[in-house]
Amino acid sequence: MVDYSPALMTDMYEYTMLDASLKDGTANRKCVFEVYTRHLPEGRRYGVVAGIGRILDELGRFLLSDEDLRFLSDRKVVSKETISWLENLHFSGSIKGYREGEMFFPNSPILQVEGTFGECTLLETLVLSVLNYDSAVASAASRMVSAAKDRPCMDMGGRRANEWAAVAAARAAVIGGFQGTANLLAAQLYGLKAIGTAAHCFTLVHDDERSAFASQVEALGRNTTLLVDTYNVEKAVKTAVEVAGPQLGGVRIDSGDLAAMAQRVRNQLDALGATNTKITVTNDLDEYALAALQSAPVDSYGVGTMLVTGSGAPTCAMVYKLTERENSAGVMQPVAKKSKDKASVPGRKLAYRSYEYGLAETEHVISGSETQLAEYRPAEGWKDLLVDYVDHGDIDSRYQGHAAIADAHEYRAKALRELPITAQSLMKGEPVIPTEITVL
């Protein structure tokens, strides 16, 4: 992996603000920042939180090397006094928020970062870049998984994204309900299931299709999946079964009318005795294409471009806003923007979800001072949506690593089942439940 400091994954103004605030004394003021989105992508009914584990990973090494400090000094980004402050940079604040795999809606307080202004302001770009992208991919993946019903979806989007975005997308896709990835680095880093056999070039490099299939079966065994649309699908399926026998694991179709082709291939495989051979389809799939394939005899899907681009919504439009800060008298004070169409809700937040007959009914966001929130008592049956990720600099490792991804994968499925069934509709509509904001 490229050696870099996540503390430089910032916009320059985060450091210039730090520099100015250290000079005027406000850098040490206690603050609460909040991540939320004002709206979902047009027509979407819900979003899925992803990326928290990656943020915690980066936070664990959120410091600057001597080389990084020289860069900031040589470019005159900050003063010498600020360089001295940065030599001891370590996030000592606290973070709480929605868990990975949780559903979110407009104004959901997805993440709340509490600490000094100096520490918190440096996290803005890193936090937003991770949450915006990962949640966009997880949200698209969830829609695709719903459209695919019980058929597994696999990530094949690595070649359609920036190389590091592809790794992040694989992780987010699994949180969103996918079963595995073709990206080996993502599989290595996060313990994900890796999938893949051969591309068309493998067939083309051989003198004929039979030689290519024989080579693949020899190398990978009869349970492998053979790509059958390089030349003629019907001939390829016949050759595949002749080479591997009826124990052939699977065939993949990557072009044409996928539904019609899958039906013909299924009938042909059955006629050849390969009744247990699975059919995988790929080729620019999105949730709408998957829904159209529900009646086709397809066993699994490989999804690429539309997954890693959020299926038309590559960002969740999340923002990172200061909602409470210590004033000159040392008292915590709610603050908010009043800009047209960009007004924010002041104060730190609690978040709950209420249910009726086992289905989510309303998202409740409660805003107030720390004392007011400590005394607040939600209605019976409301689900607390916030978990503690970082406590005064100590990161809760339960939310990192493969186990956390597996937990988030399962949690998303459960959380989606708790939403009204219209959440799974692919038709454009409003968020499936409303968000009610109460300011104490």
Number of C-alpha atoms within 10 A of each C-alpha: 5 5 5 12 14 20 20 19 16 17 13 14 12 18 19 16 17 24 21 16 17 18 13 10 10 18 20 16 18 22 26 26 25 29 23 24 20 17 17 21 19 12 12 23 23 24 26 29 29 34 29 25 22 19 20 20 17 16 20 14 14 19 18 20 13 9 9 15 18 13 12 19 15 10 9 11 16 20 16 14 11 21 18 11 14 18 13 10 15 16 22 17 19 19 23 19 24 24 26 26 33 23 24 25 23 20 21 27 24 27 25 25 27 25 22 20 23 26 23 23 23 24 24 21 20 18 25 21 16 20 28 22 26 32 31 33 35 33 31 29 32 28 27 31 25 20 22 24 12 11 17 17 27 27 28 24 24 24 12 15 16 12 13 13 18 23 22 22 34 33 31 35 31 28 34 35 28 25 20 23 29 21 24 18 18 22 19 11 12 20 17 22 16 17 16 14 13 15 13 15 10 16 22 13 11 13 9 10 21 16 15 21 27 18 16 20 19 13 10 12 15 21 14 22 24 29 25 26 19 17 12 9 17 16 12 20 22 16 18 27 23 15 18 21 15 18 16 24 19 22 24 24 23 18 15 11 9 20 19 12 19 23 16 16 22 22 14 16 25 14 10 15 14 20 15 14 21 19 22 24 25 18 16 15 19 23 22 15 16 24 18 14 18 15 10 16 19 23 17 18 25 25 25 24 20 21 34 34 20 22 21 15 20 20 20 25 17 23 17 19 21 25 23 24 24 19 14 10 6 10 11 18 17 20 18 15 14 10 8 6 8 10 11 18 23 20 26 29 27 23 23 19 19 18 16 9 7 11 16 21 18 18 24 24 20 21 21 21 18 14 8 13 16 10 9 13 9 16 9 8 11 17 16 14 22 18 12 16 26 21 14 13 16 14 19 12 13 12 21 18 15 17 13 19 25 17 16 24 24 16 20 23 18 13 15 21 15 17 20 14 11 13 22 20 14 17 12 11 13 15 21 20 20 14 20 14 17 13 13 11
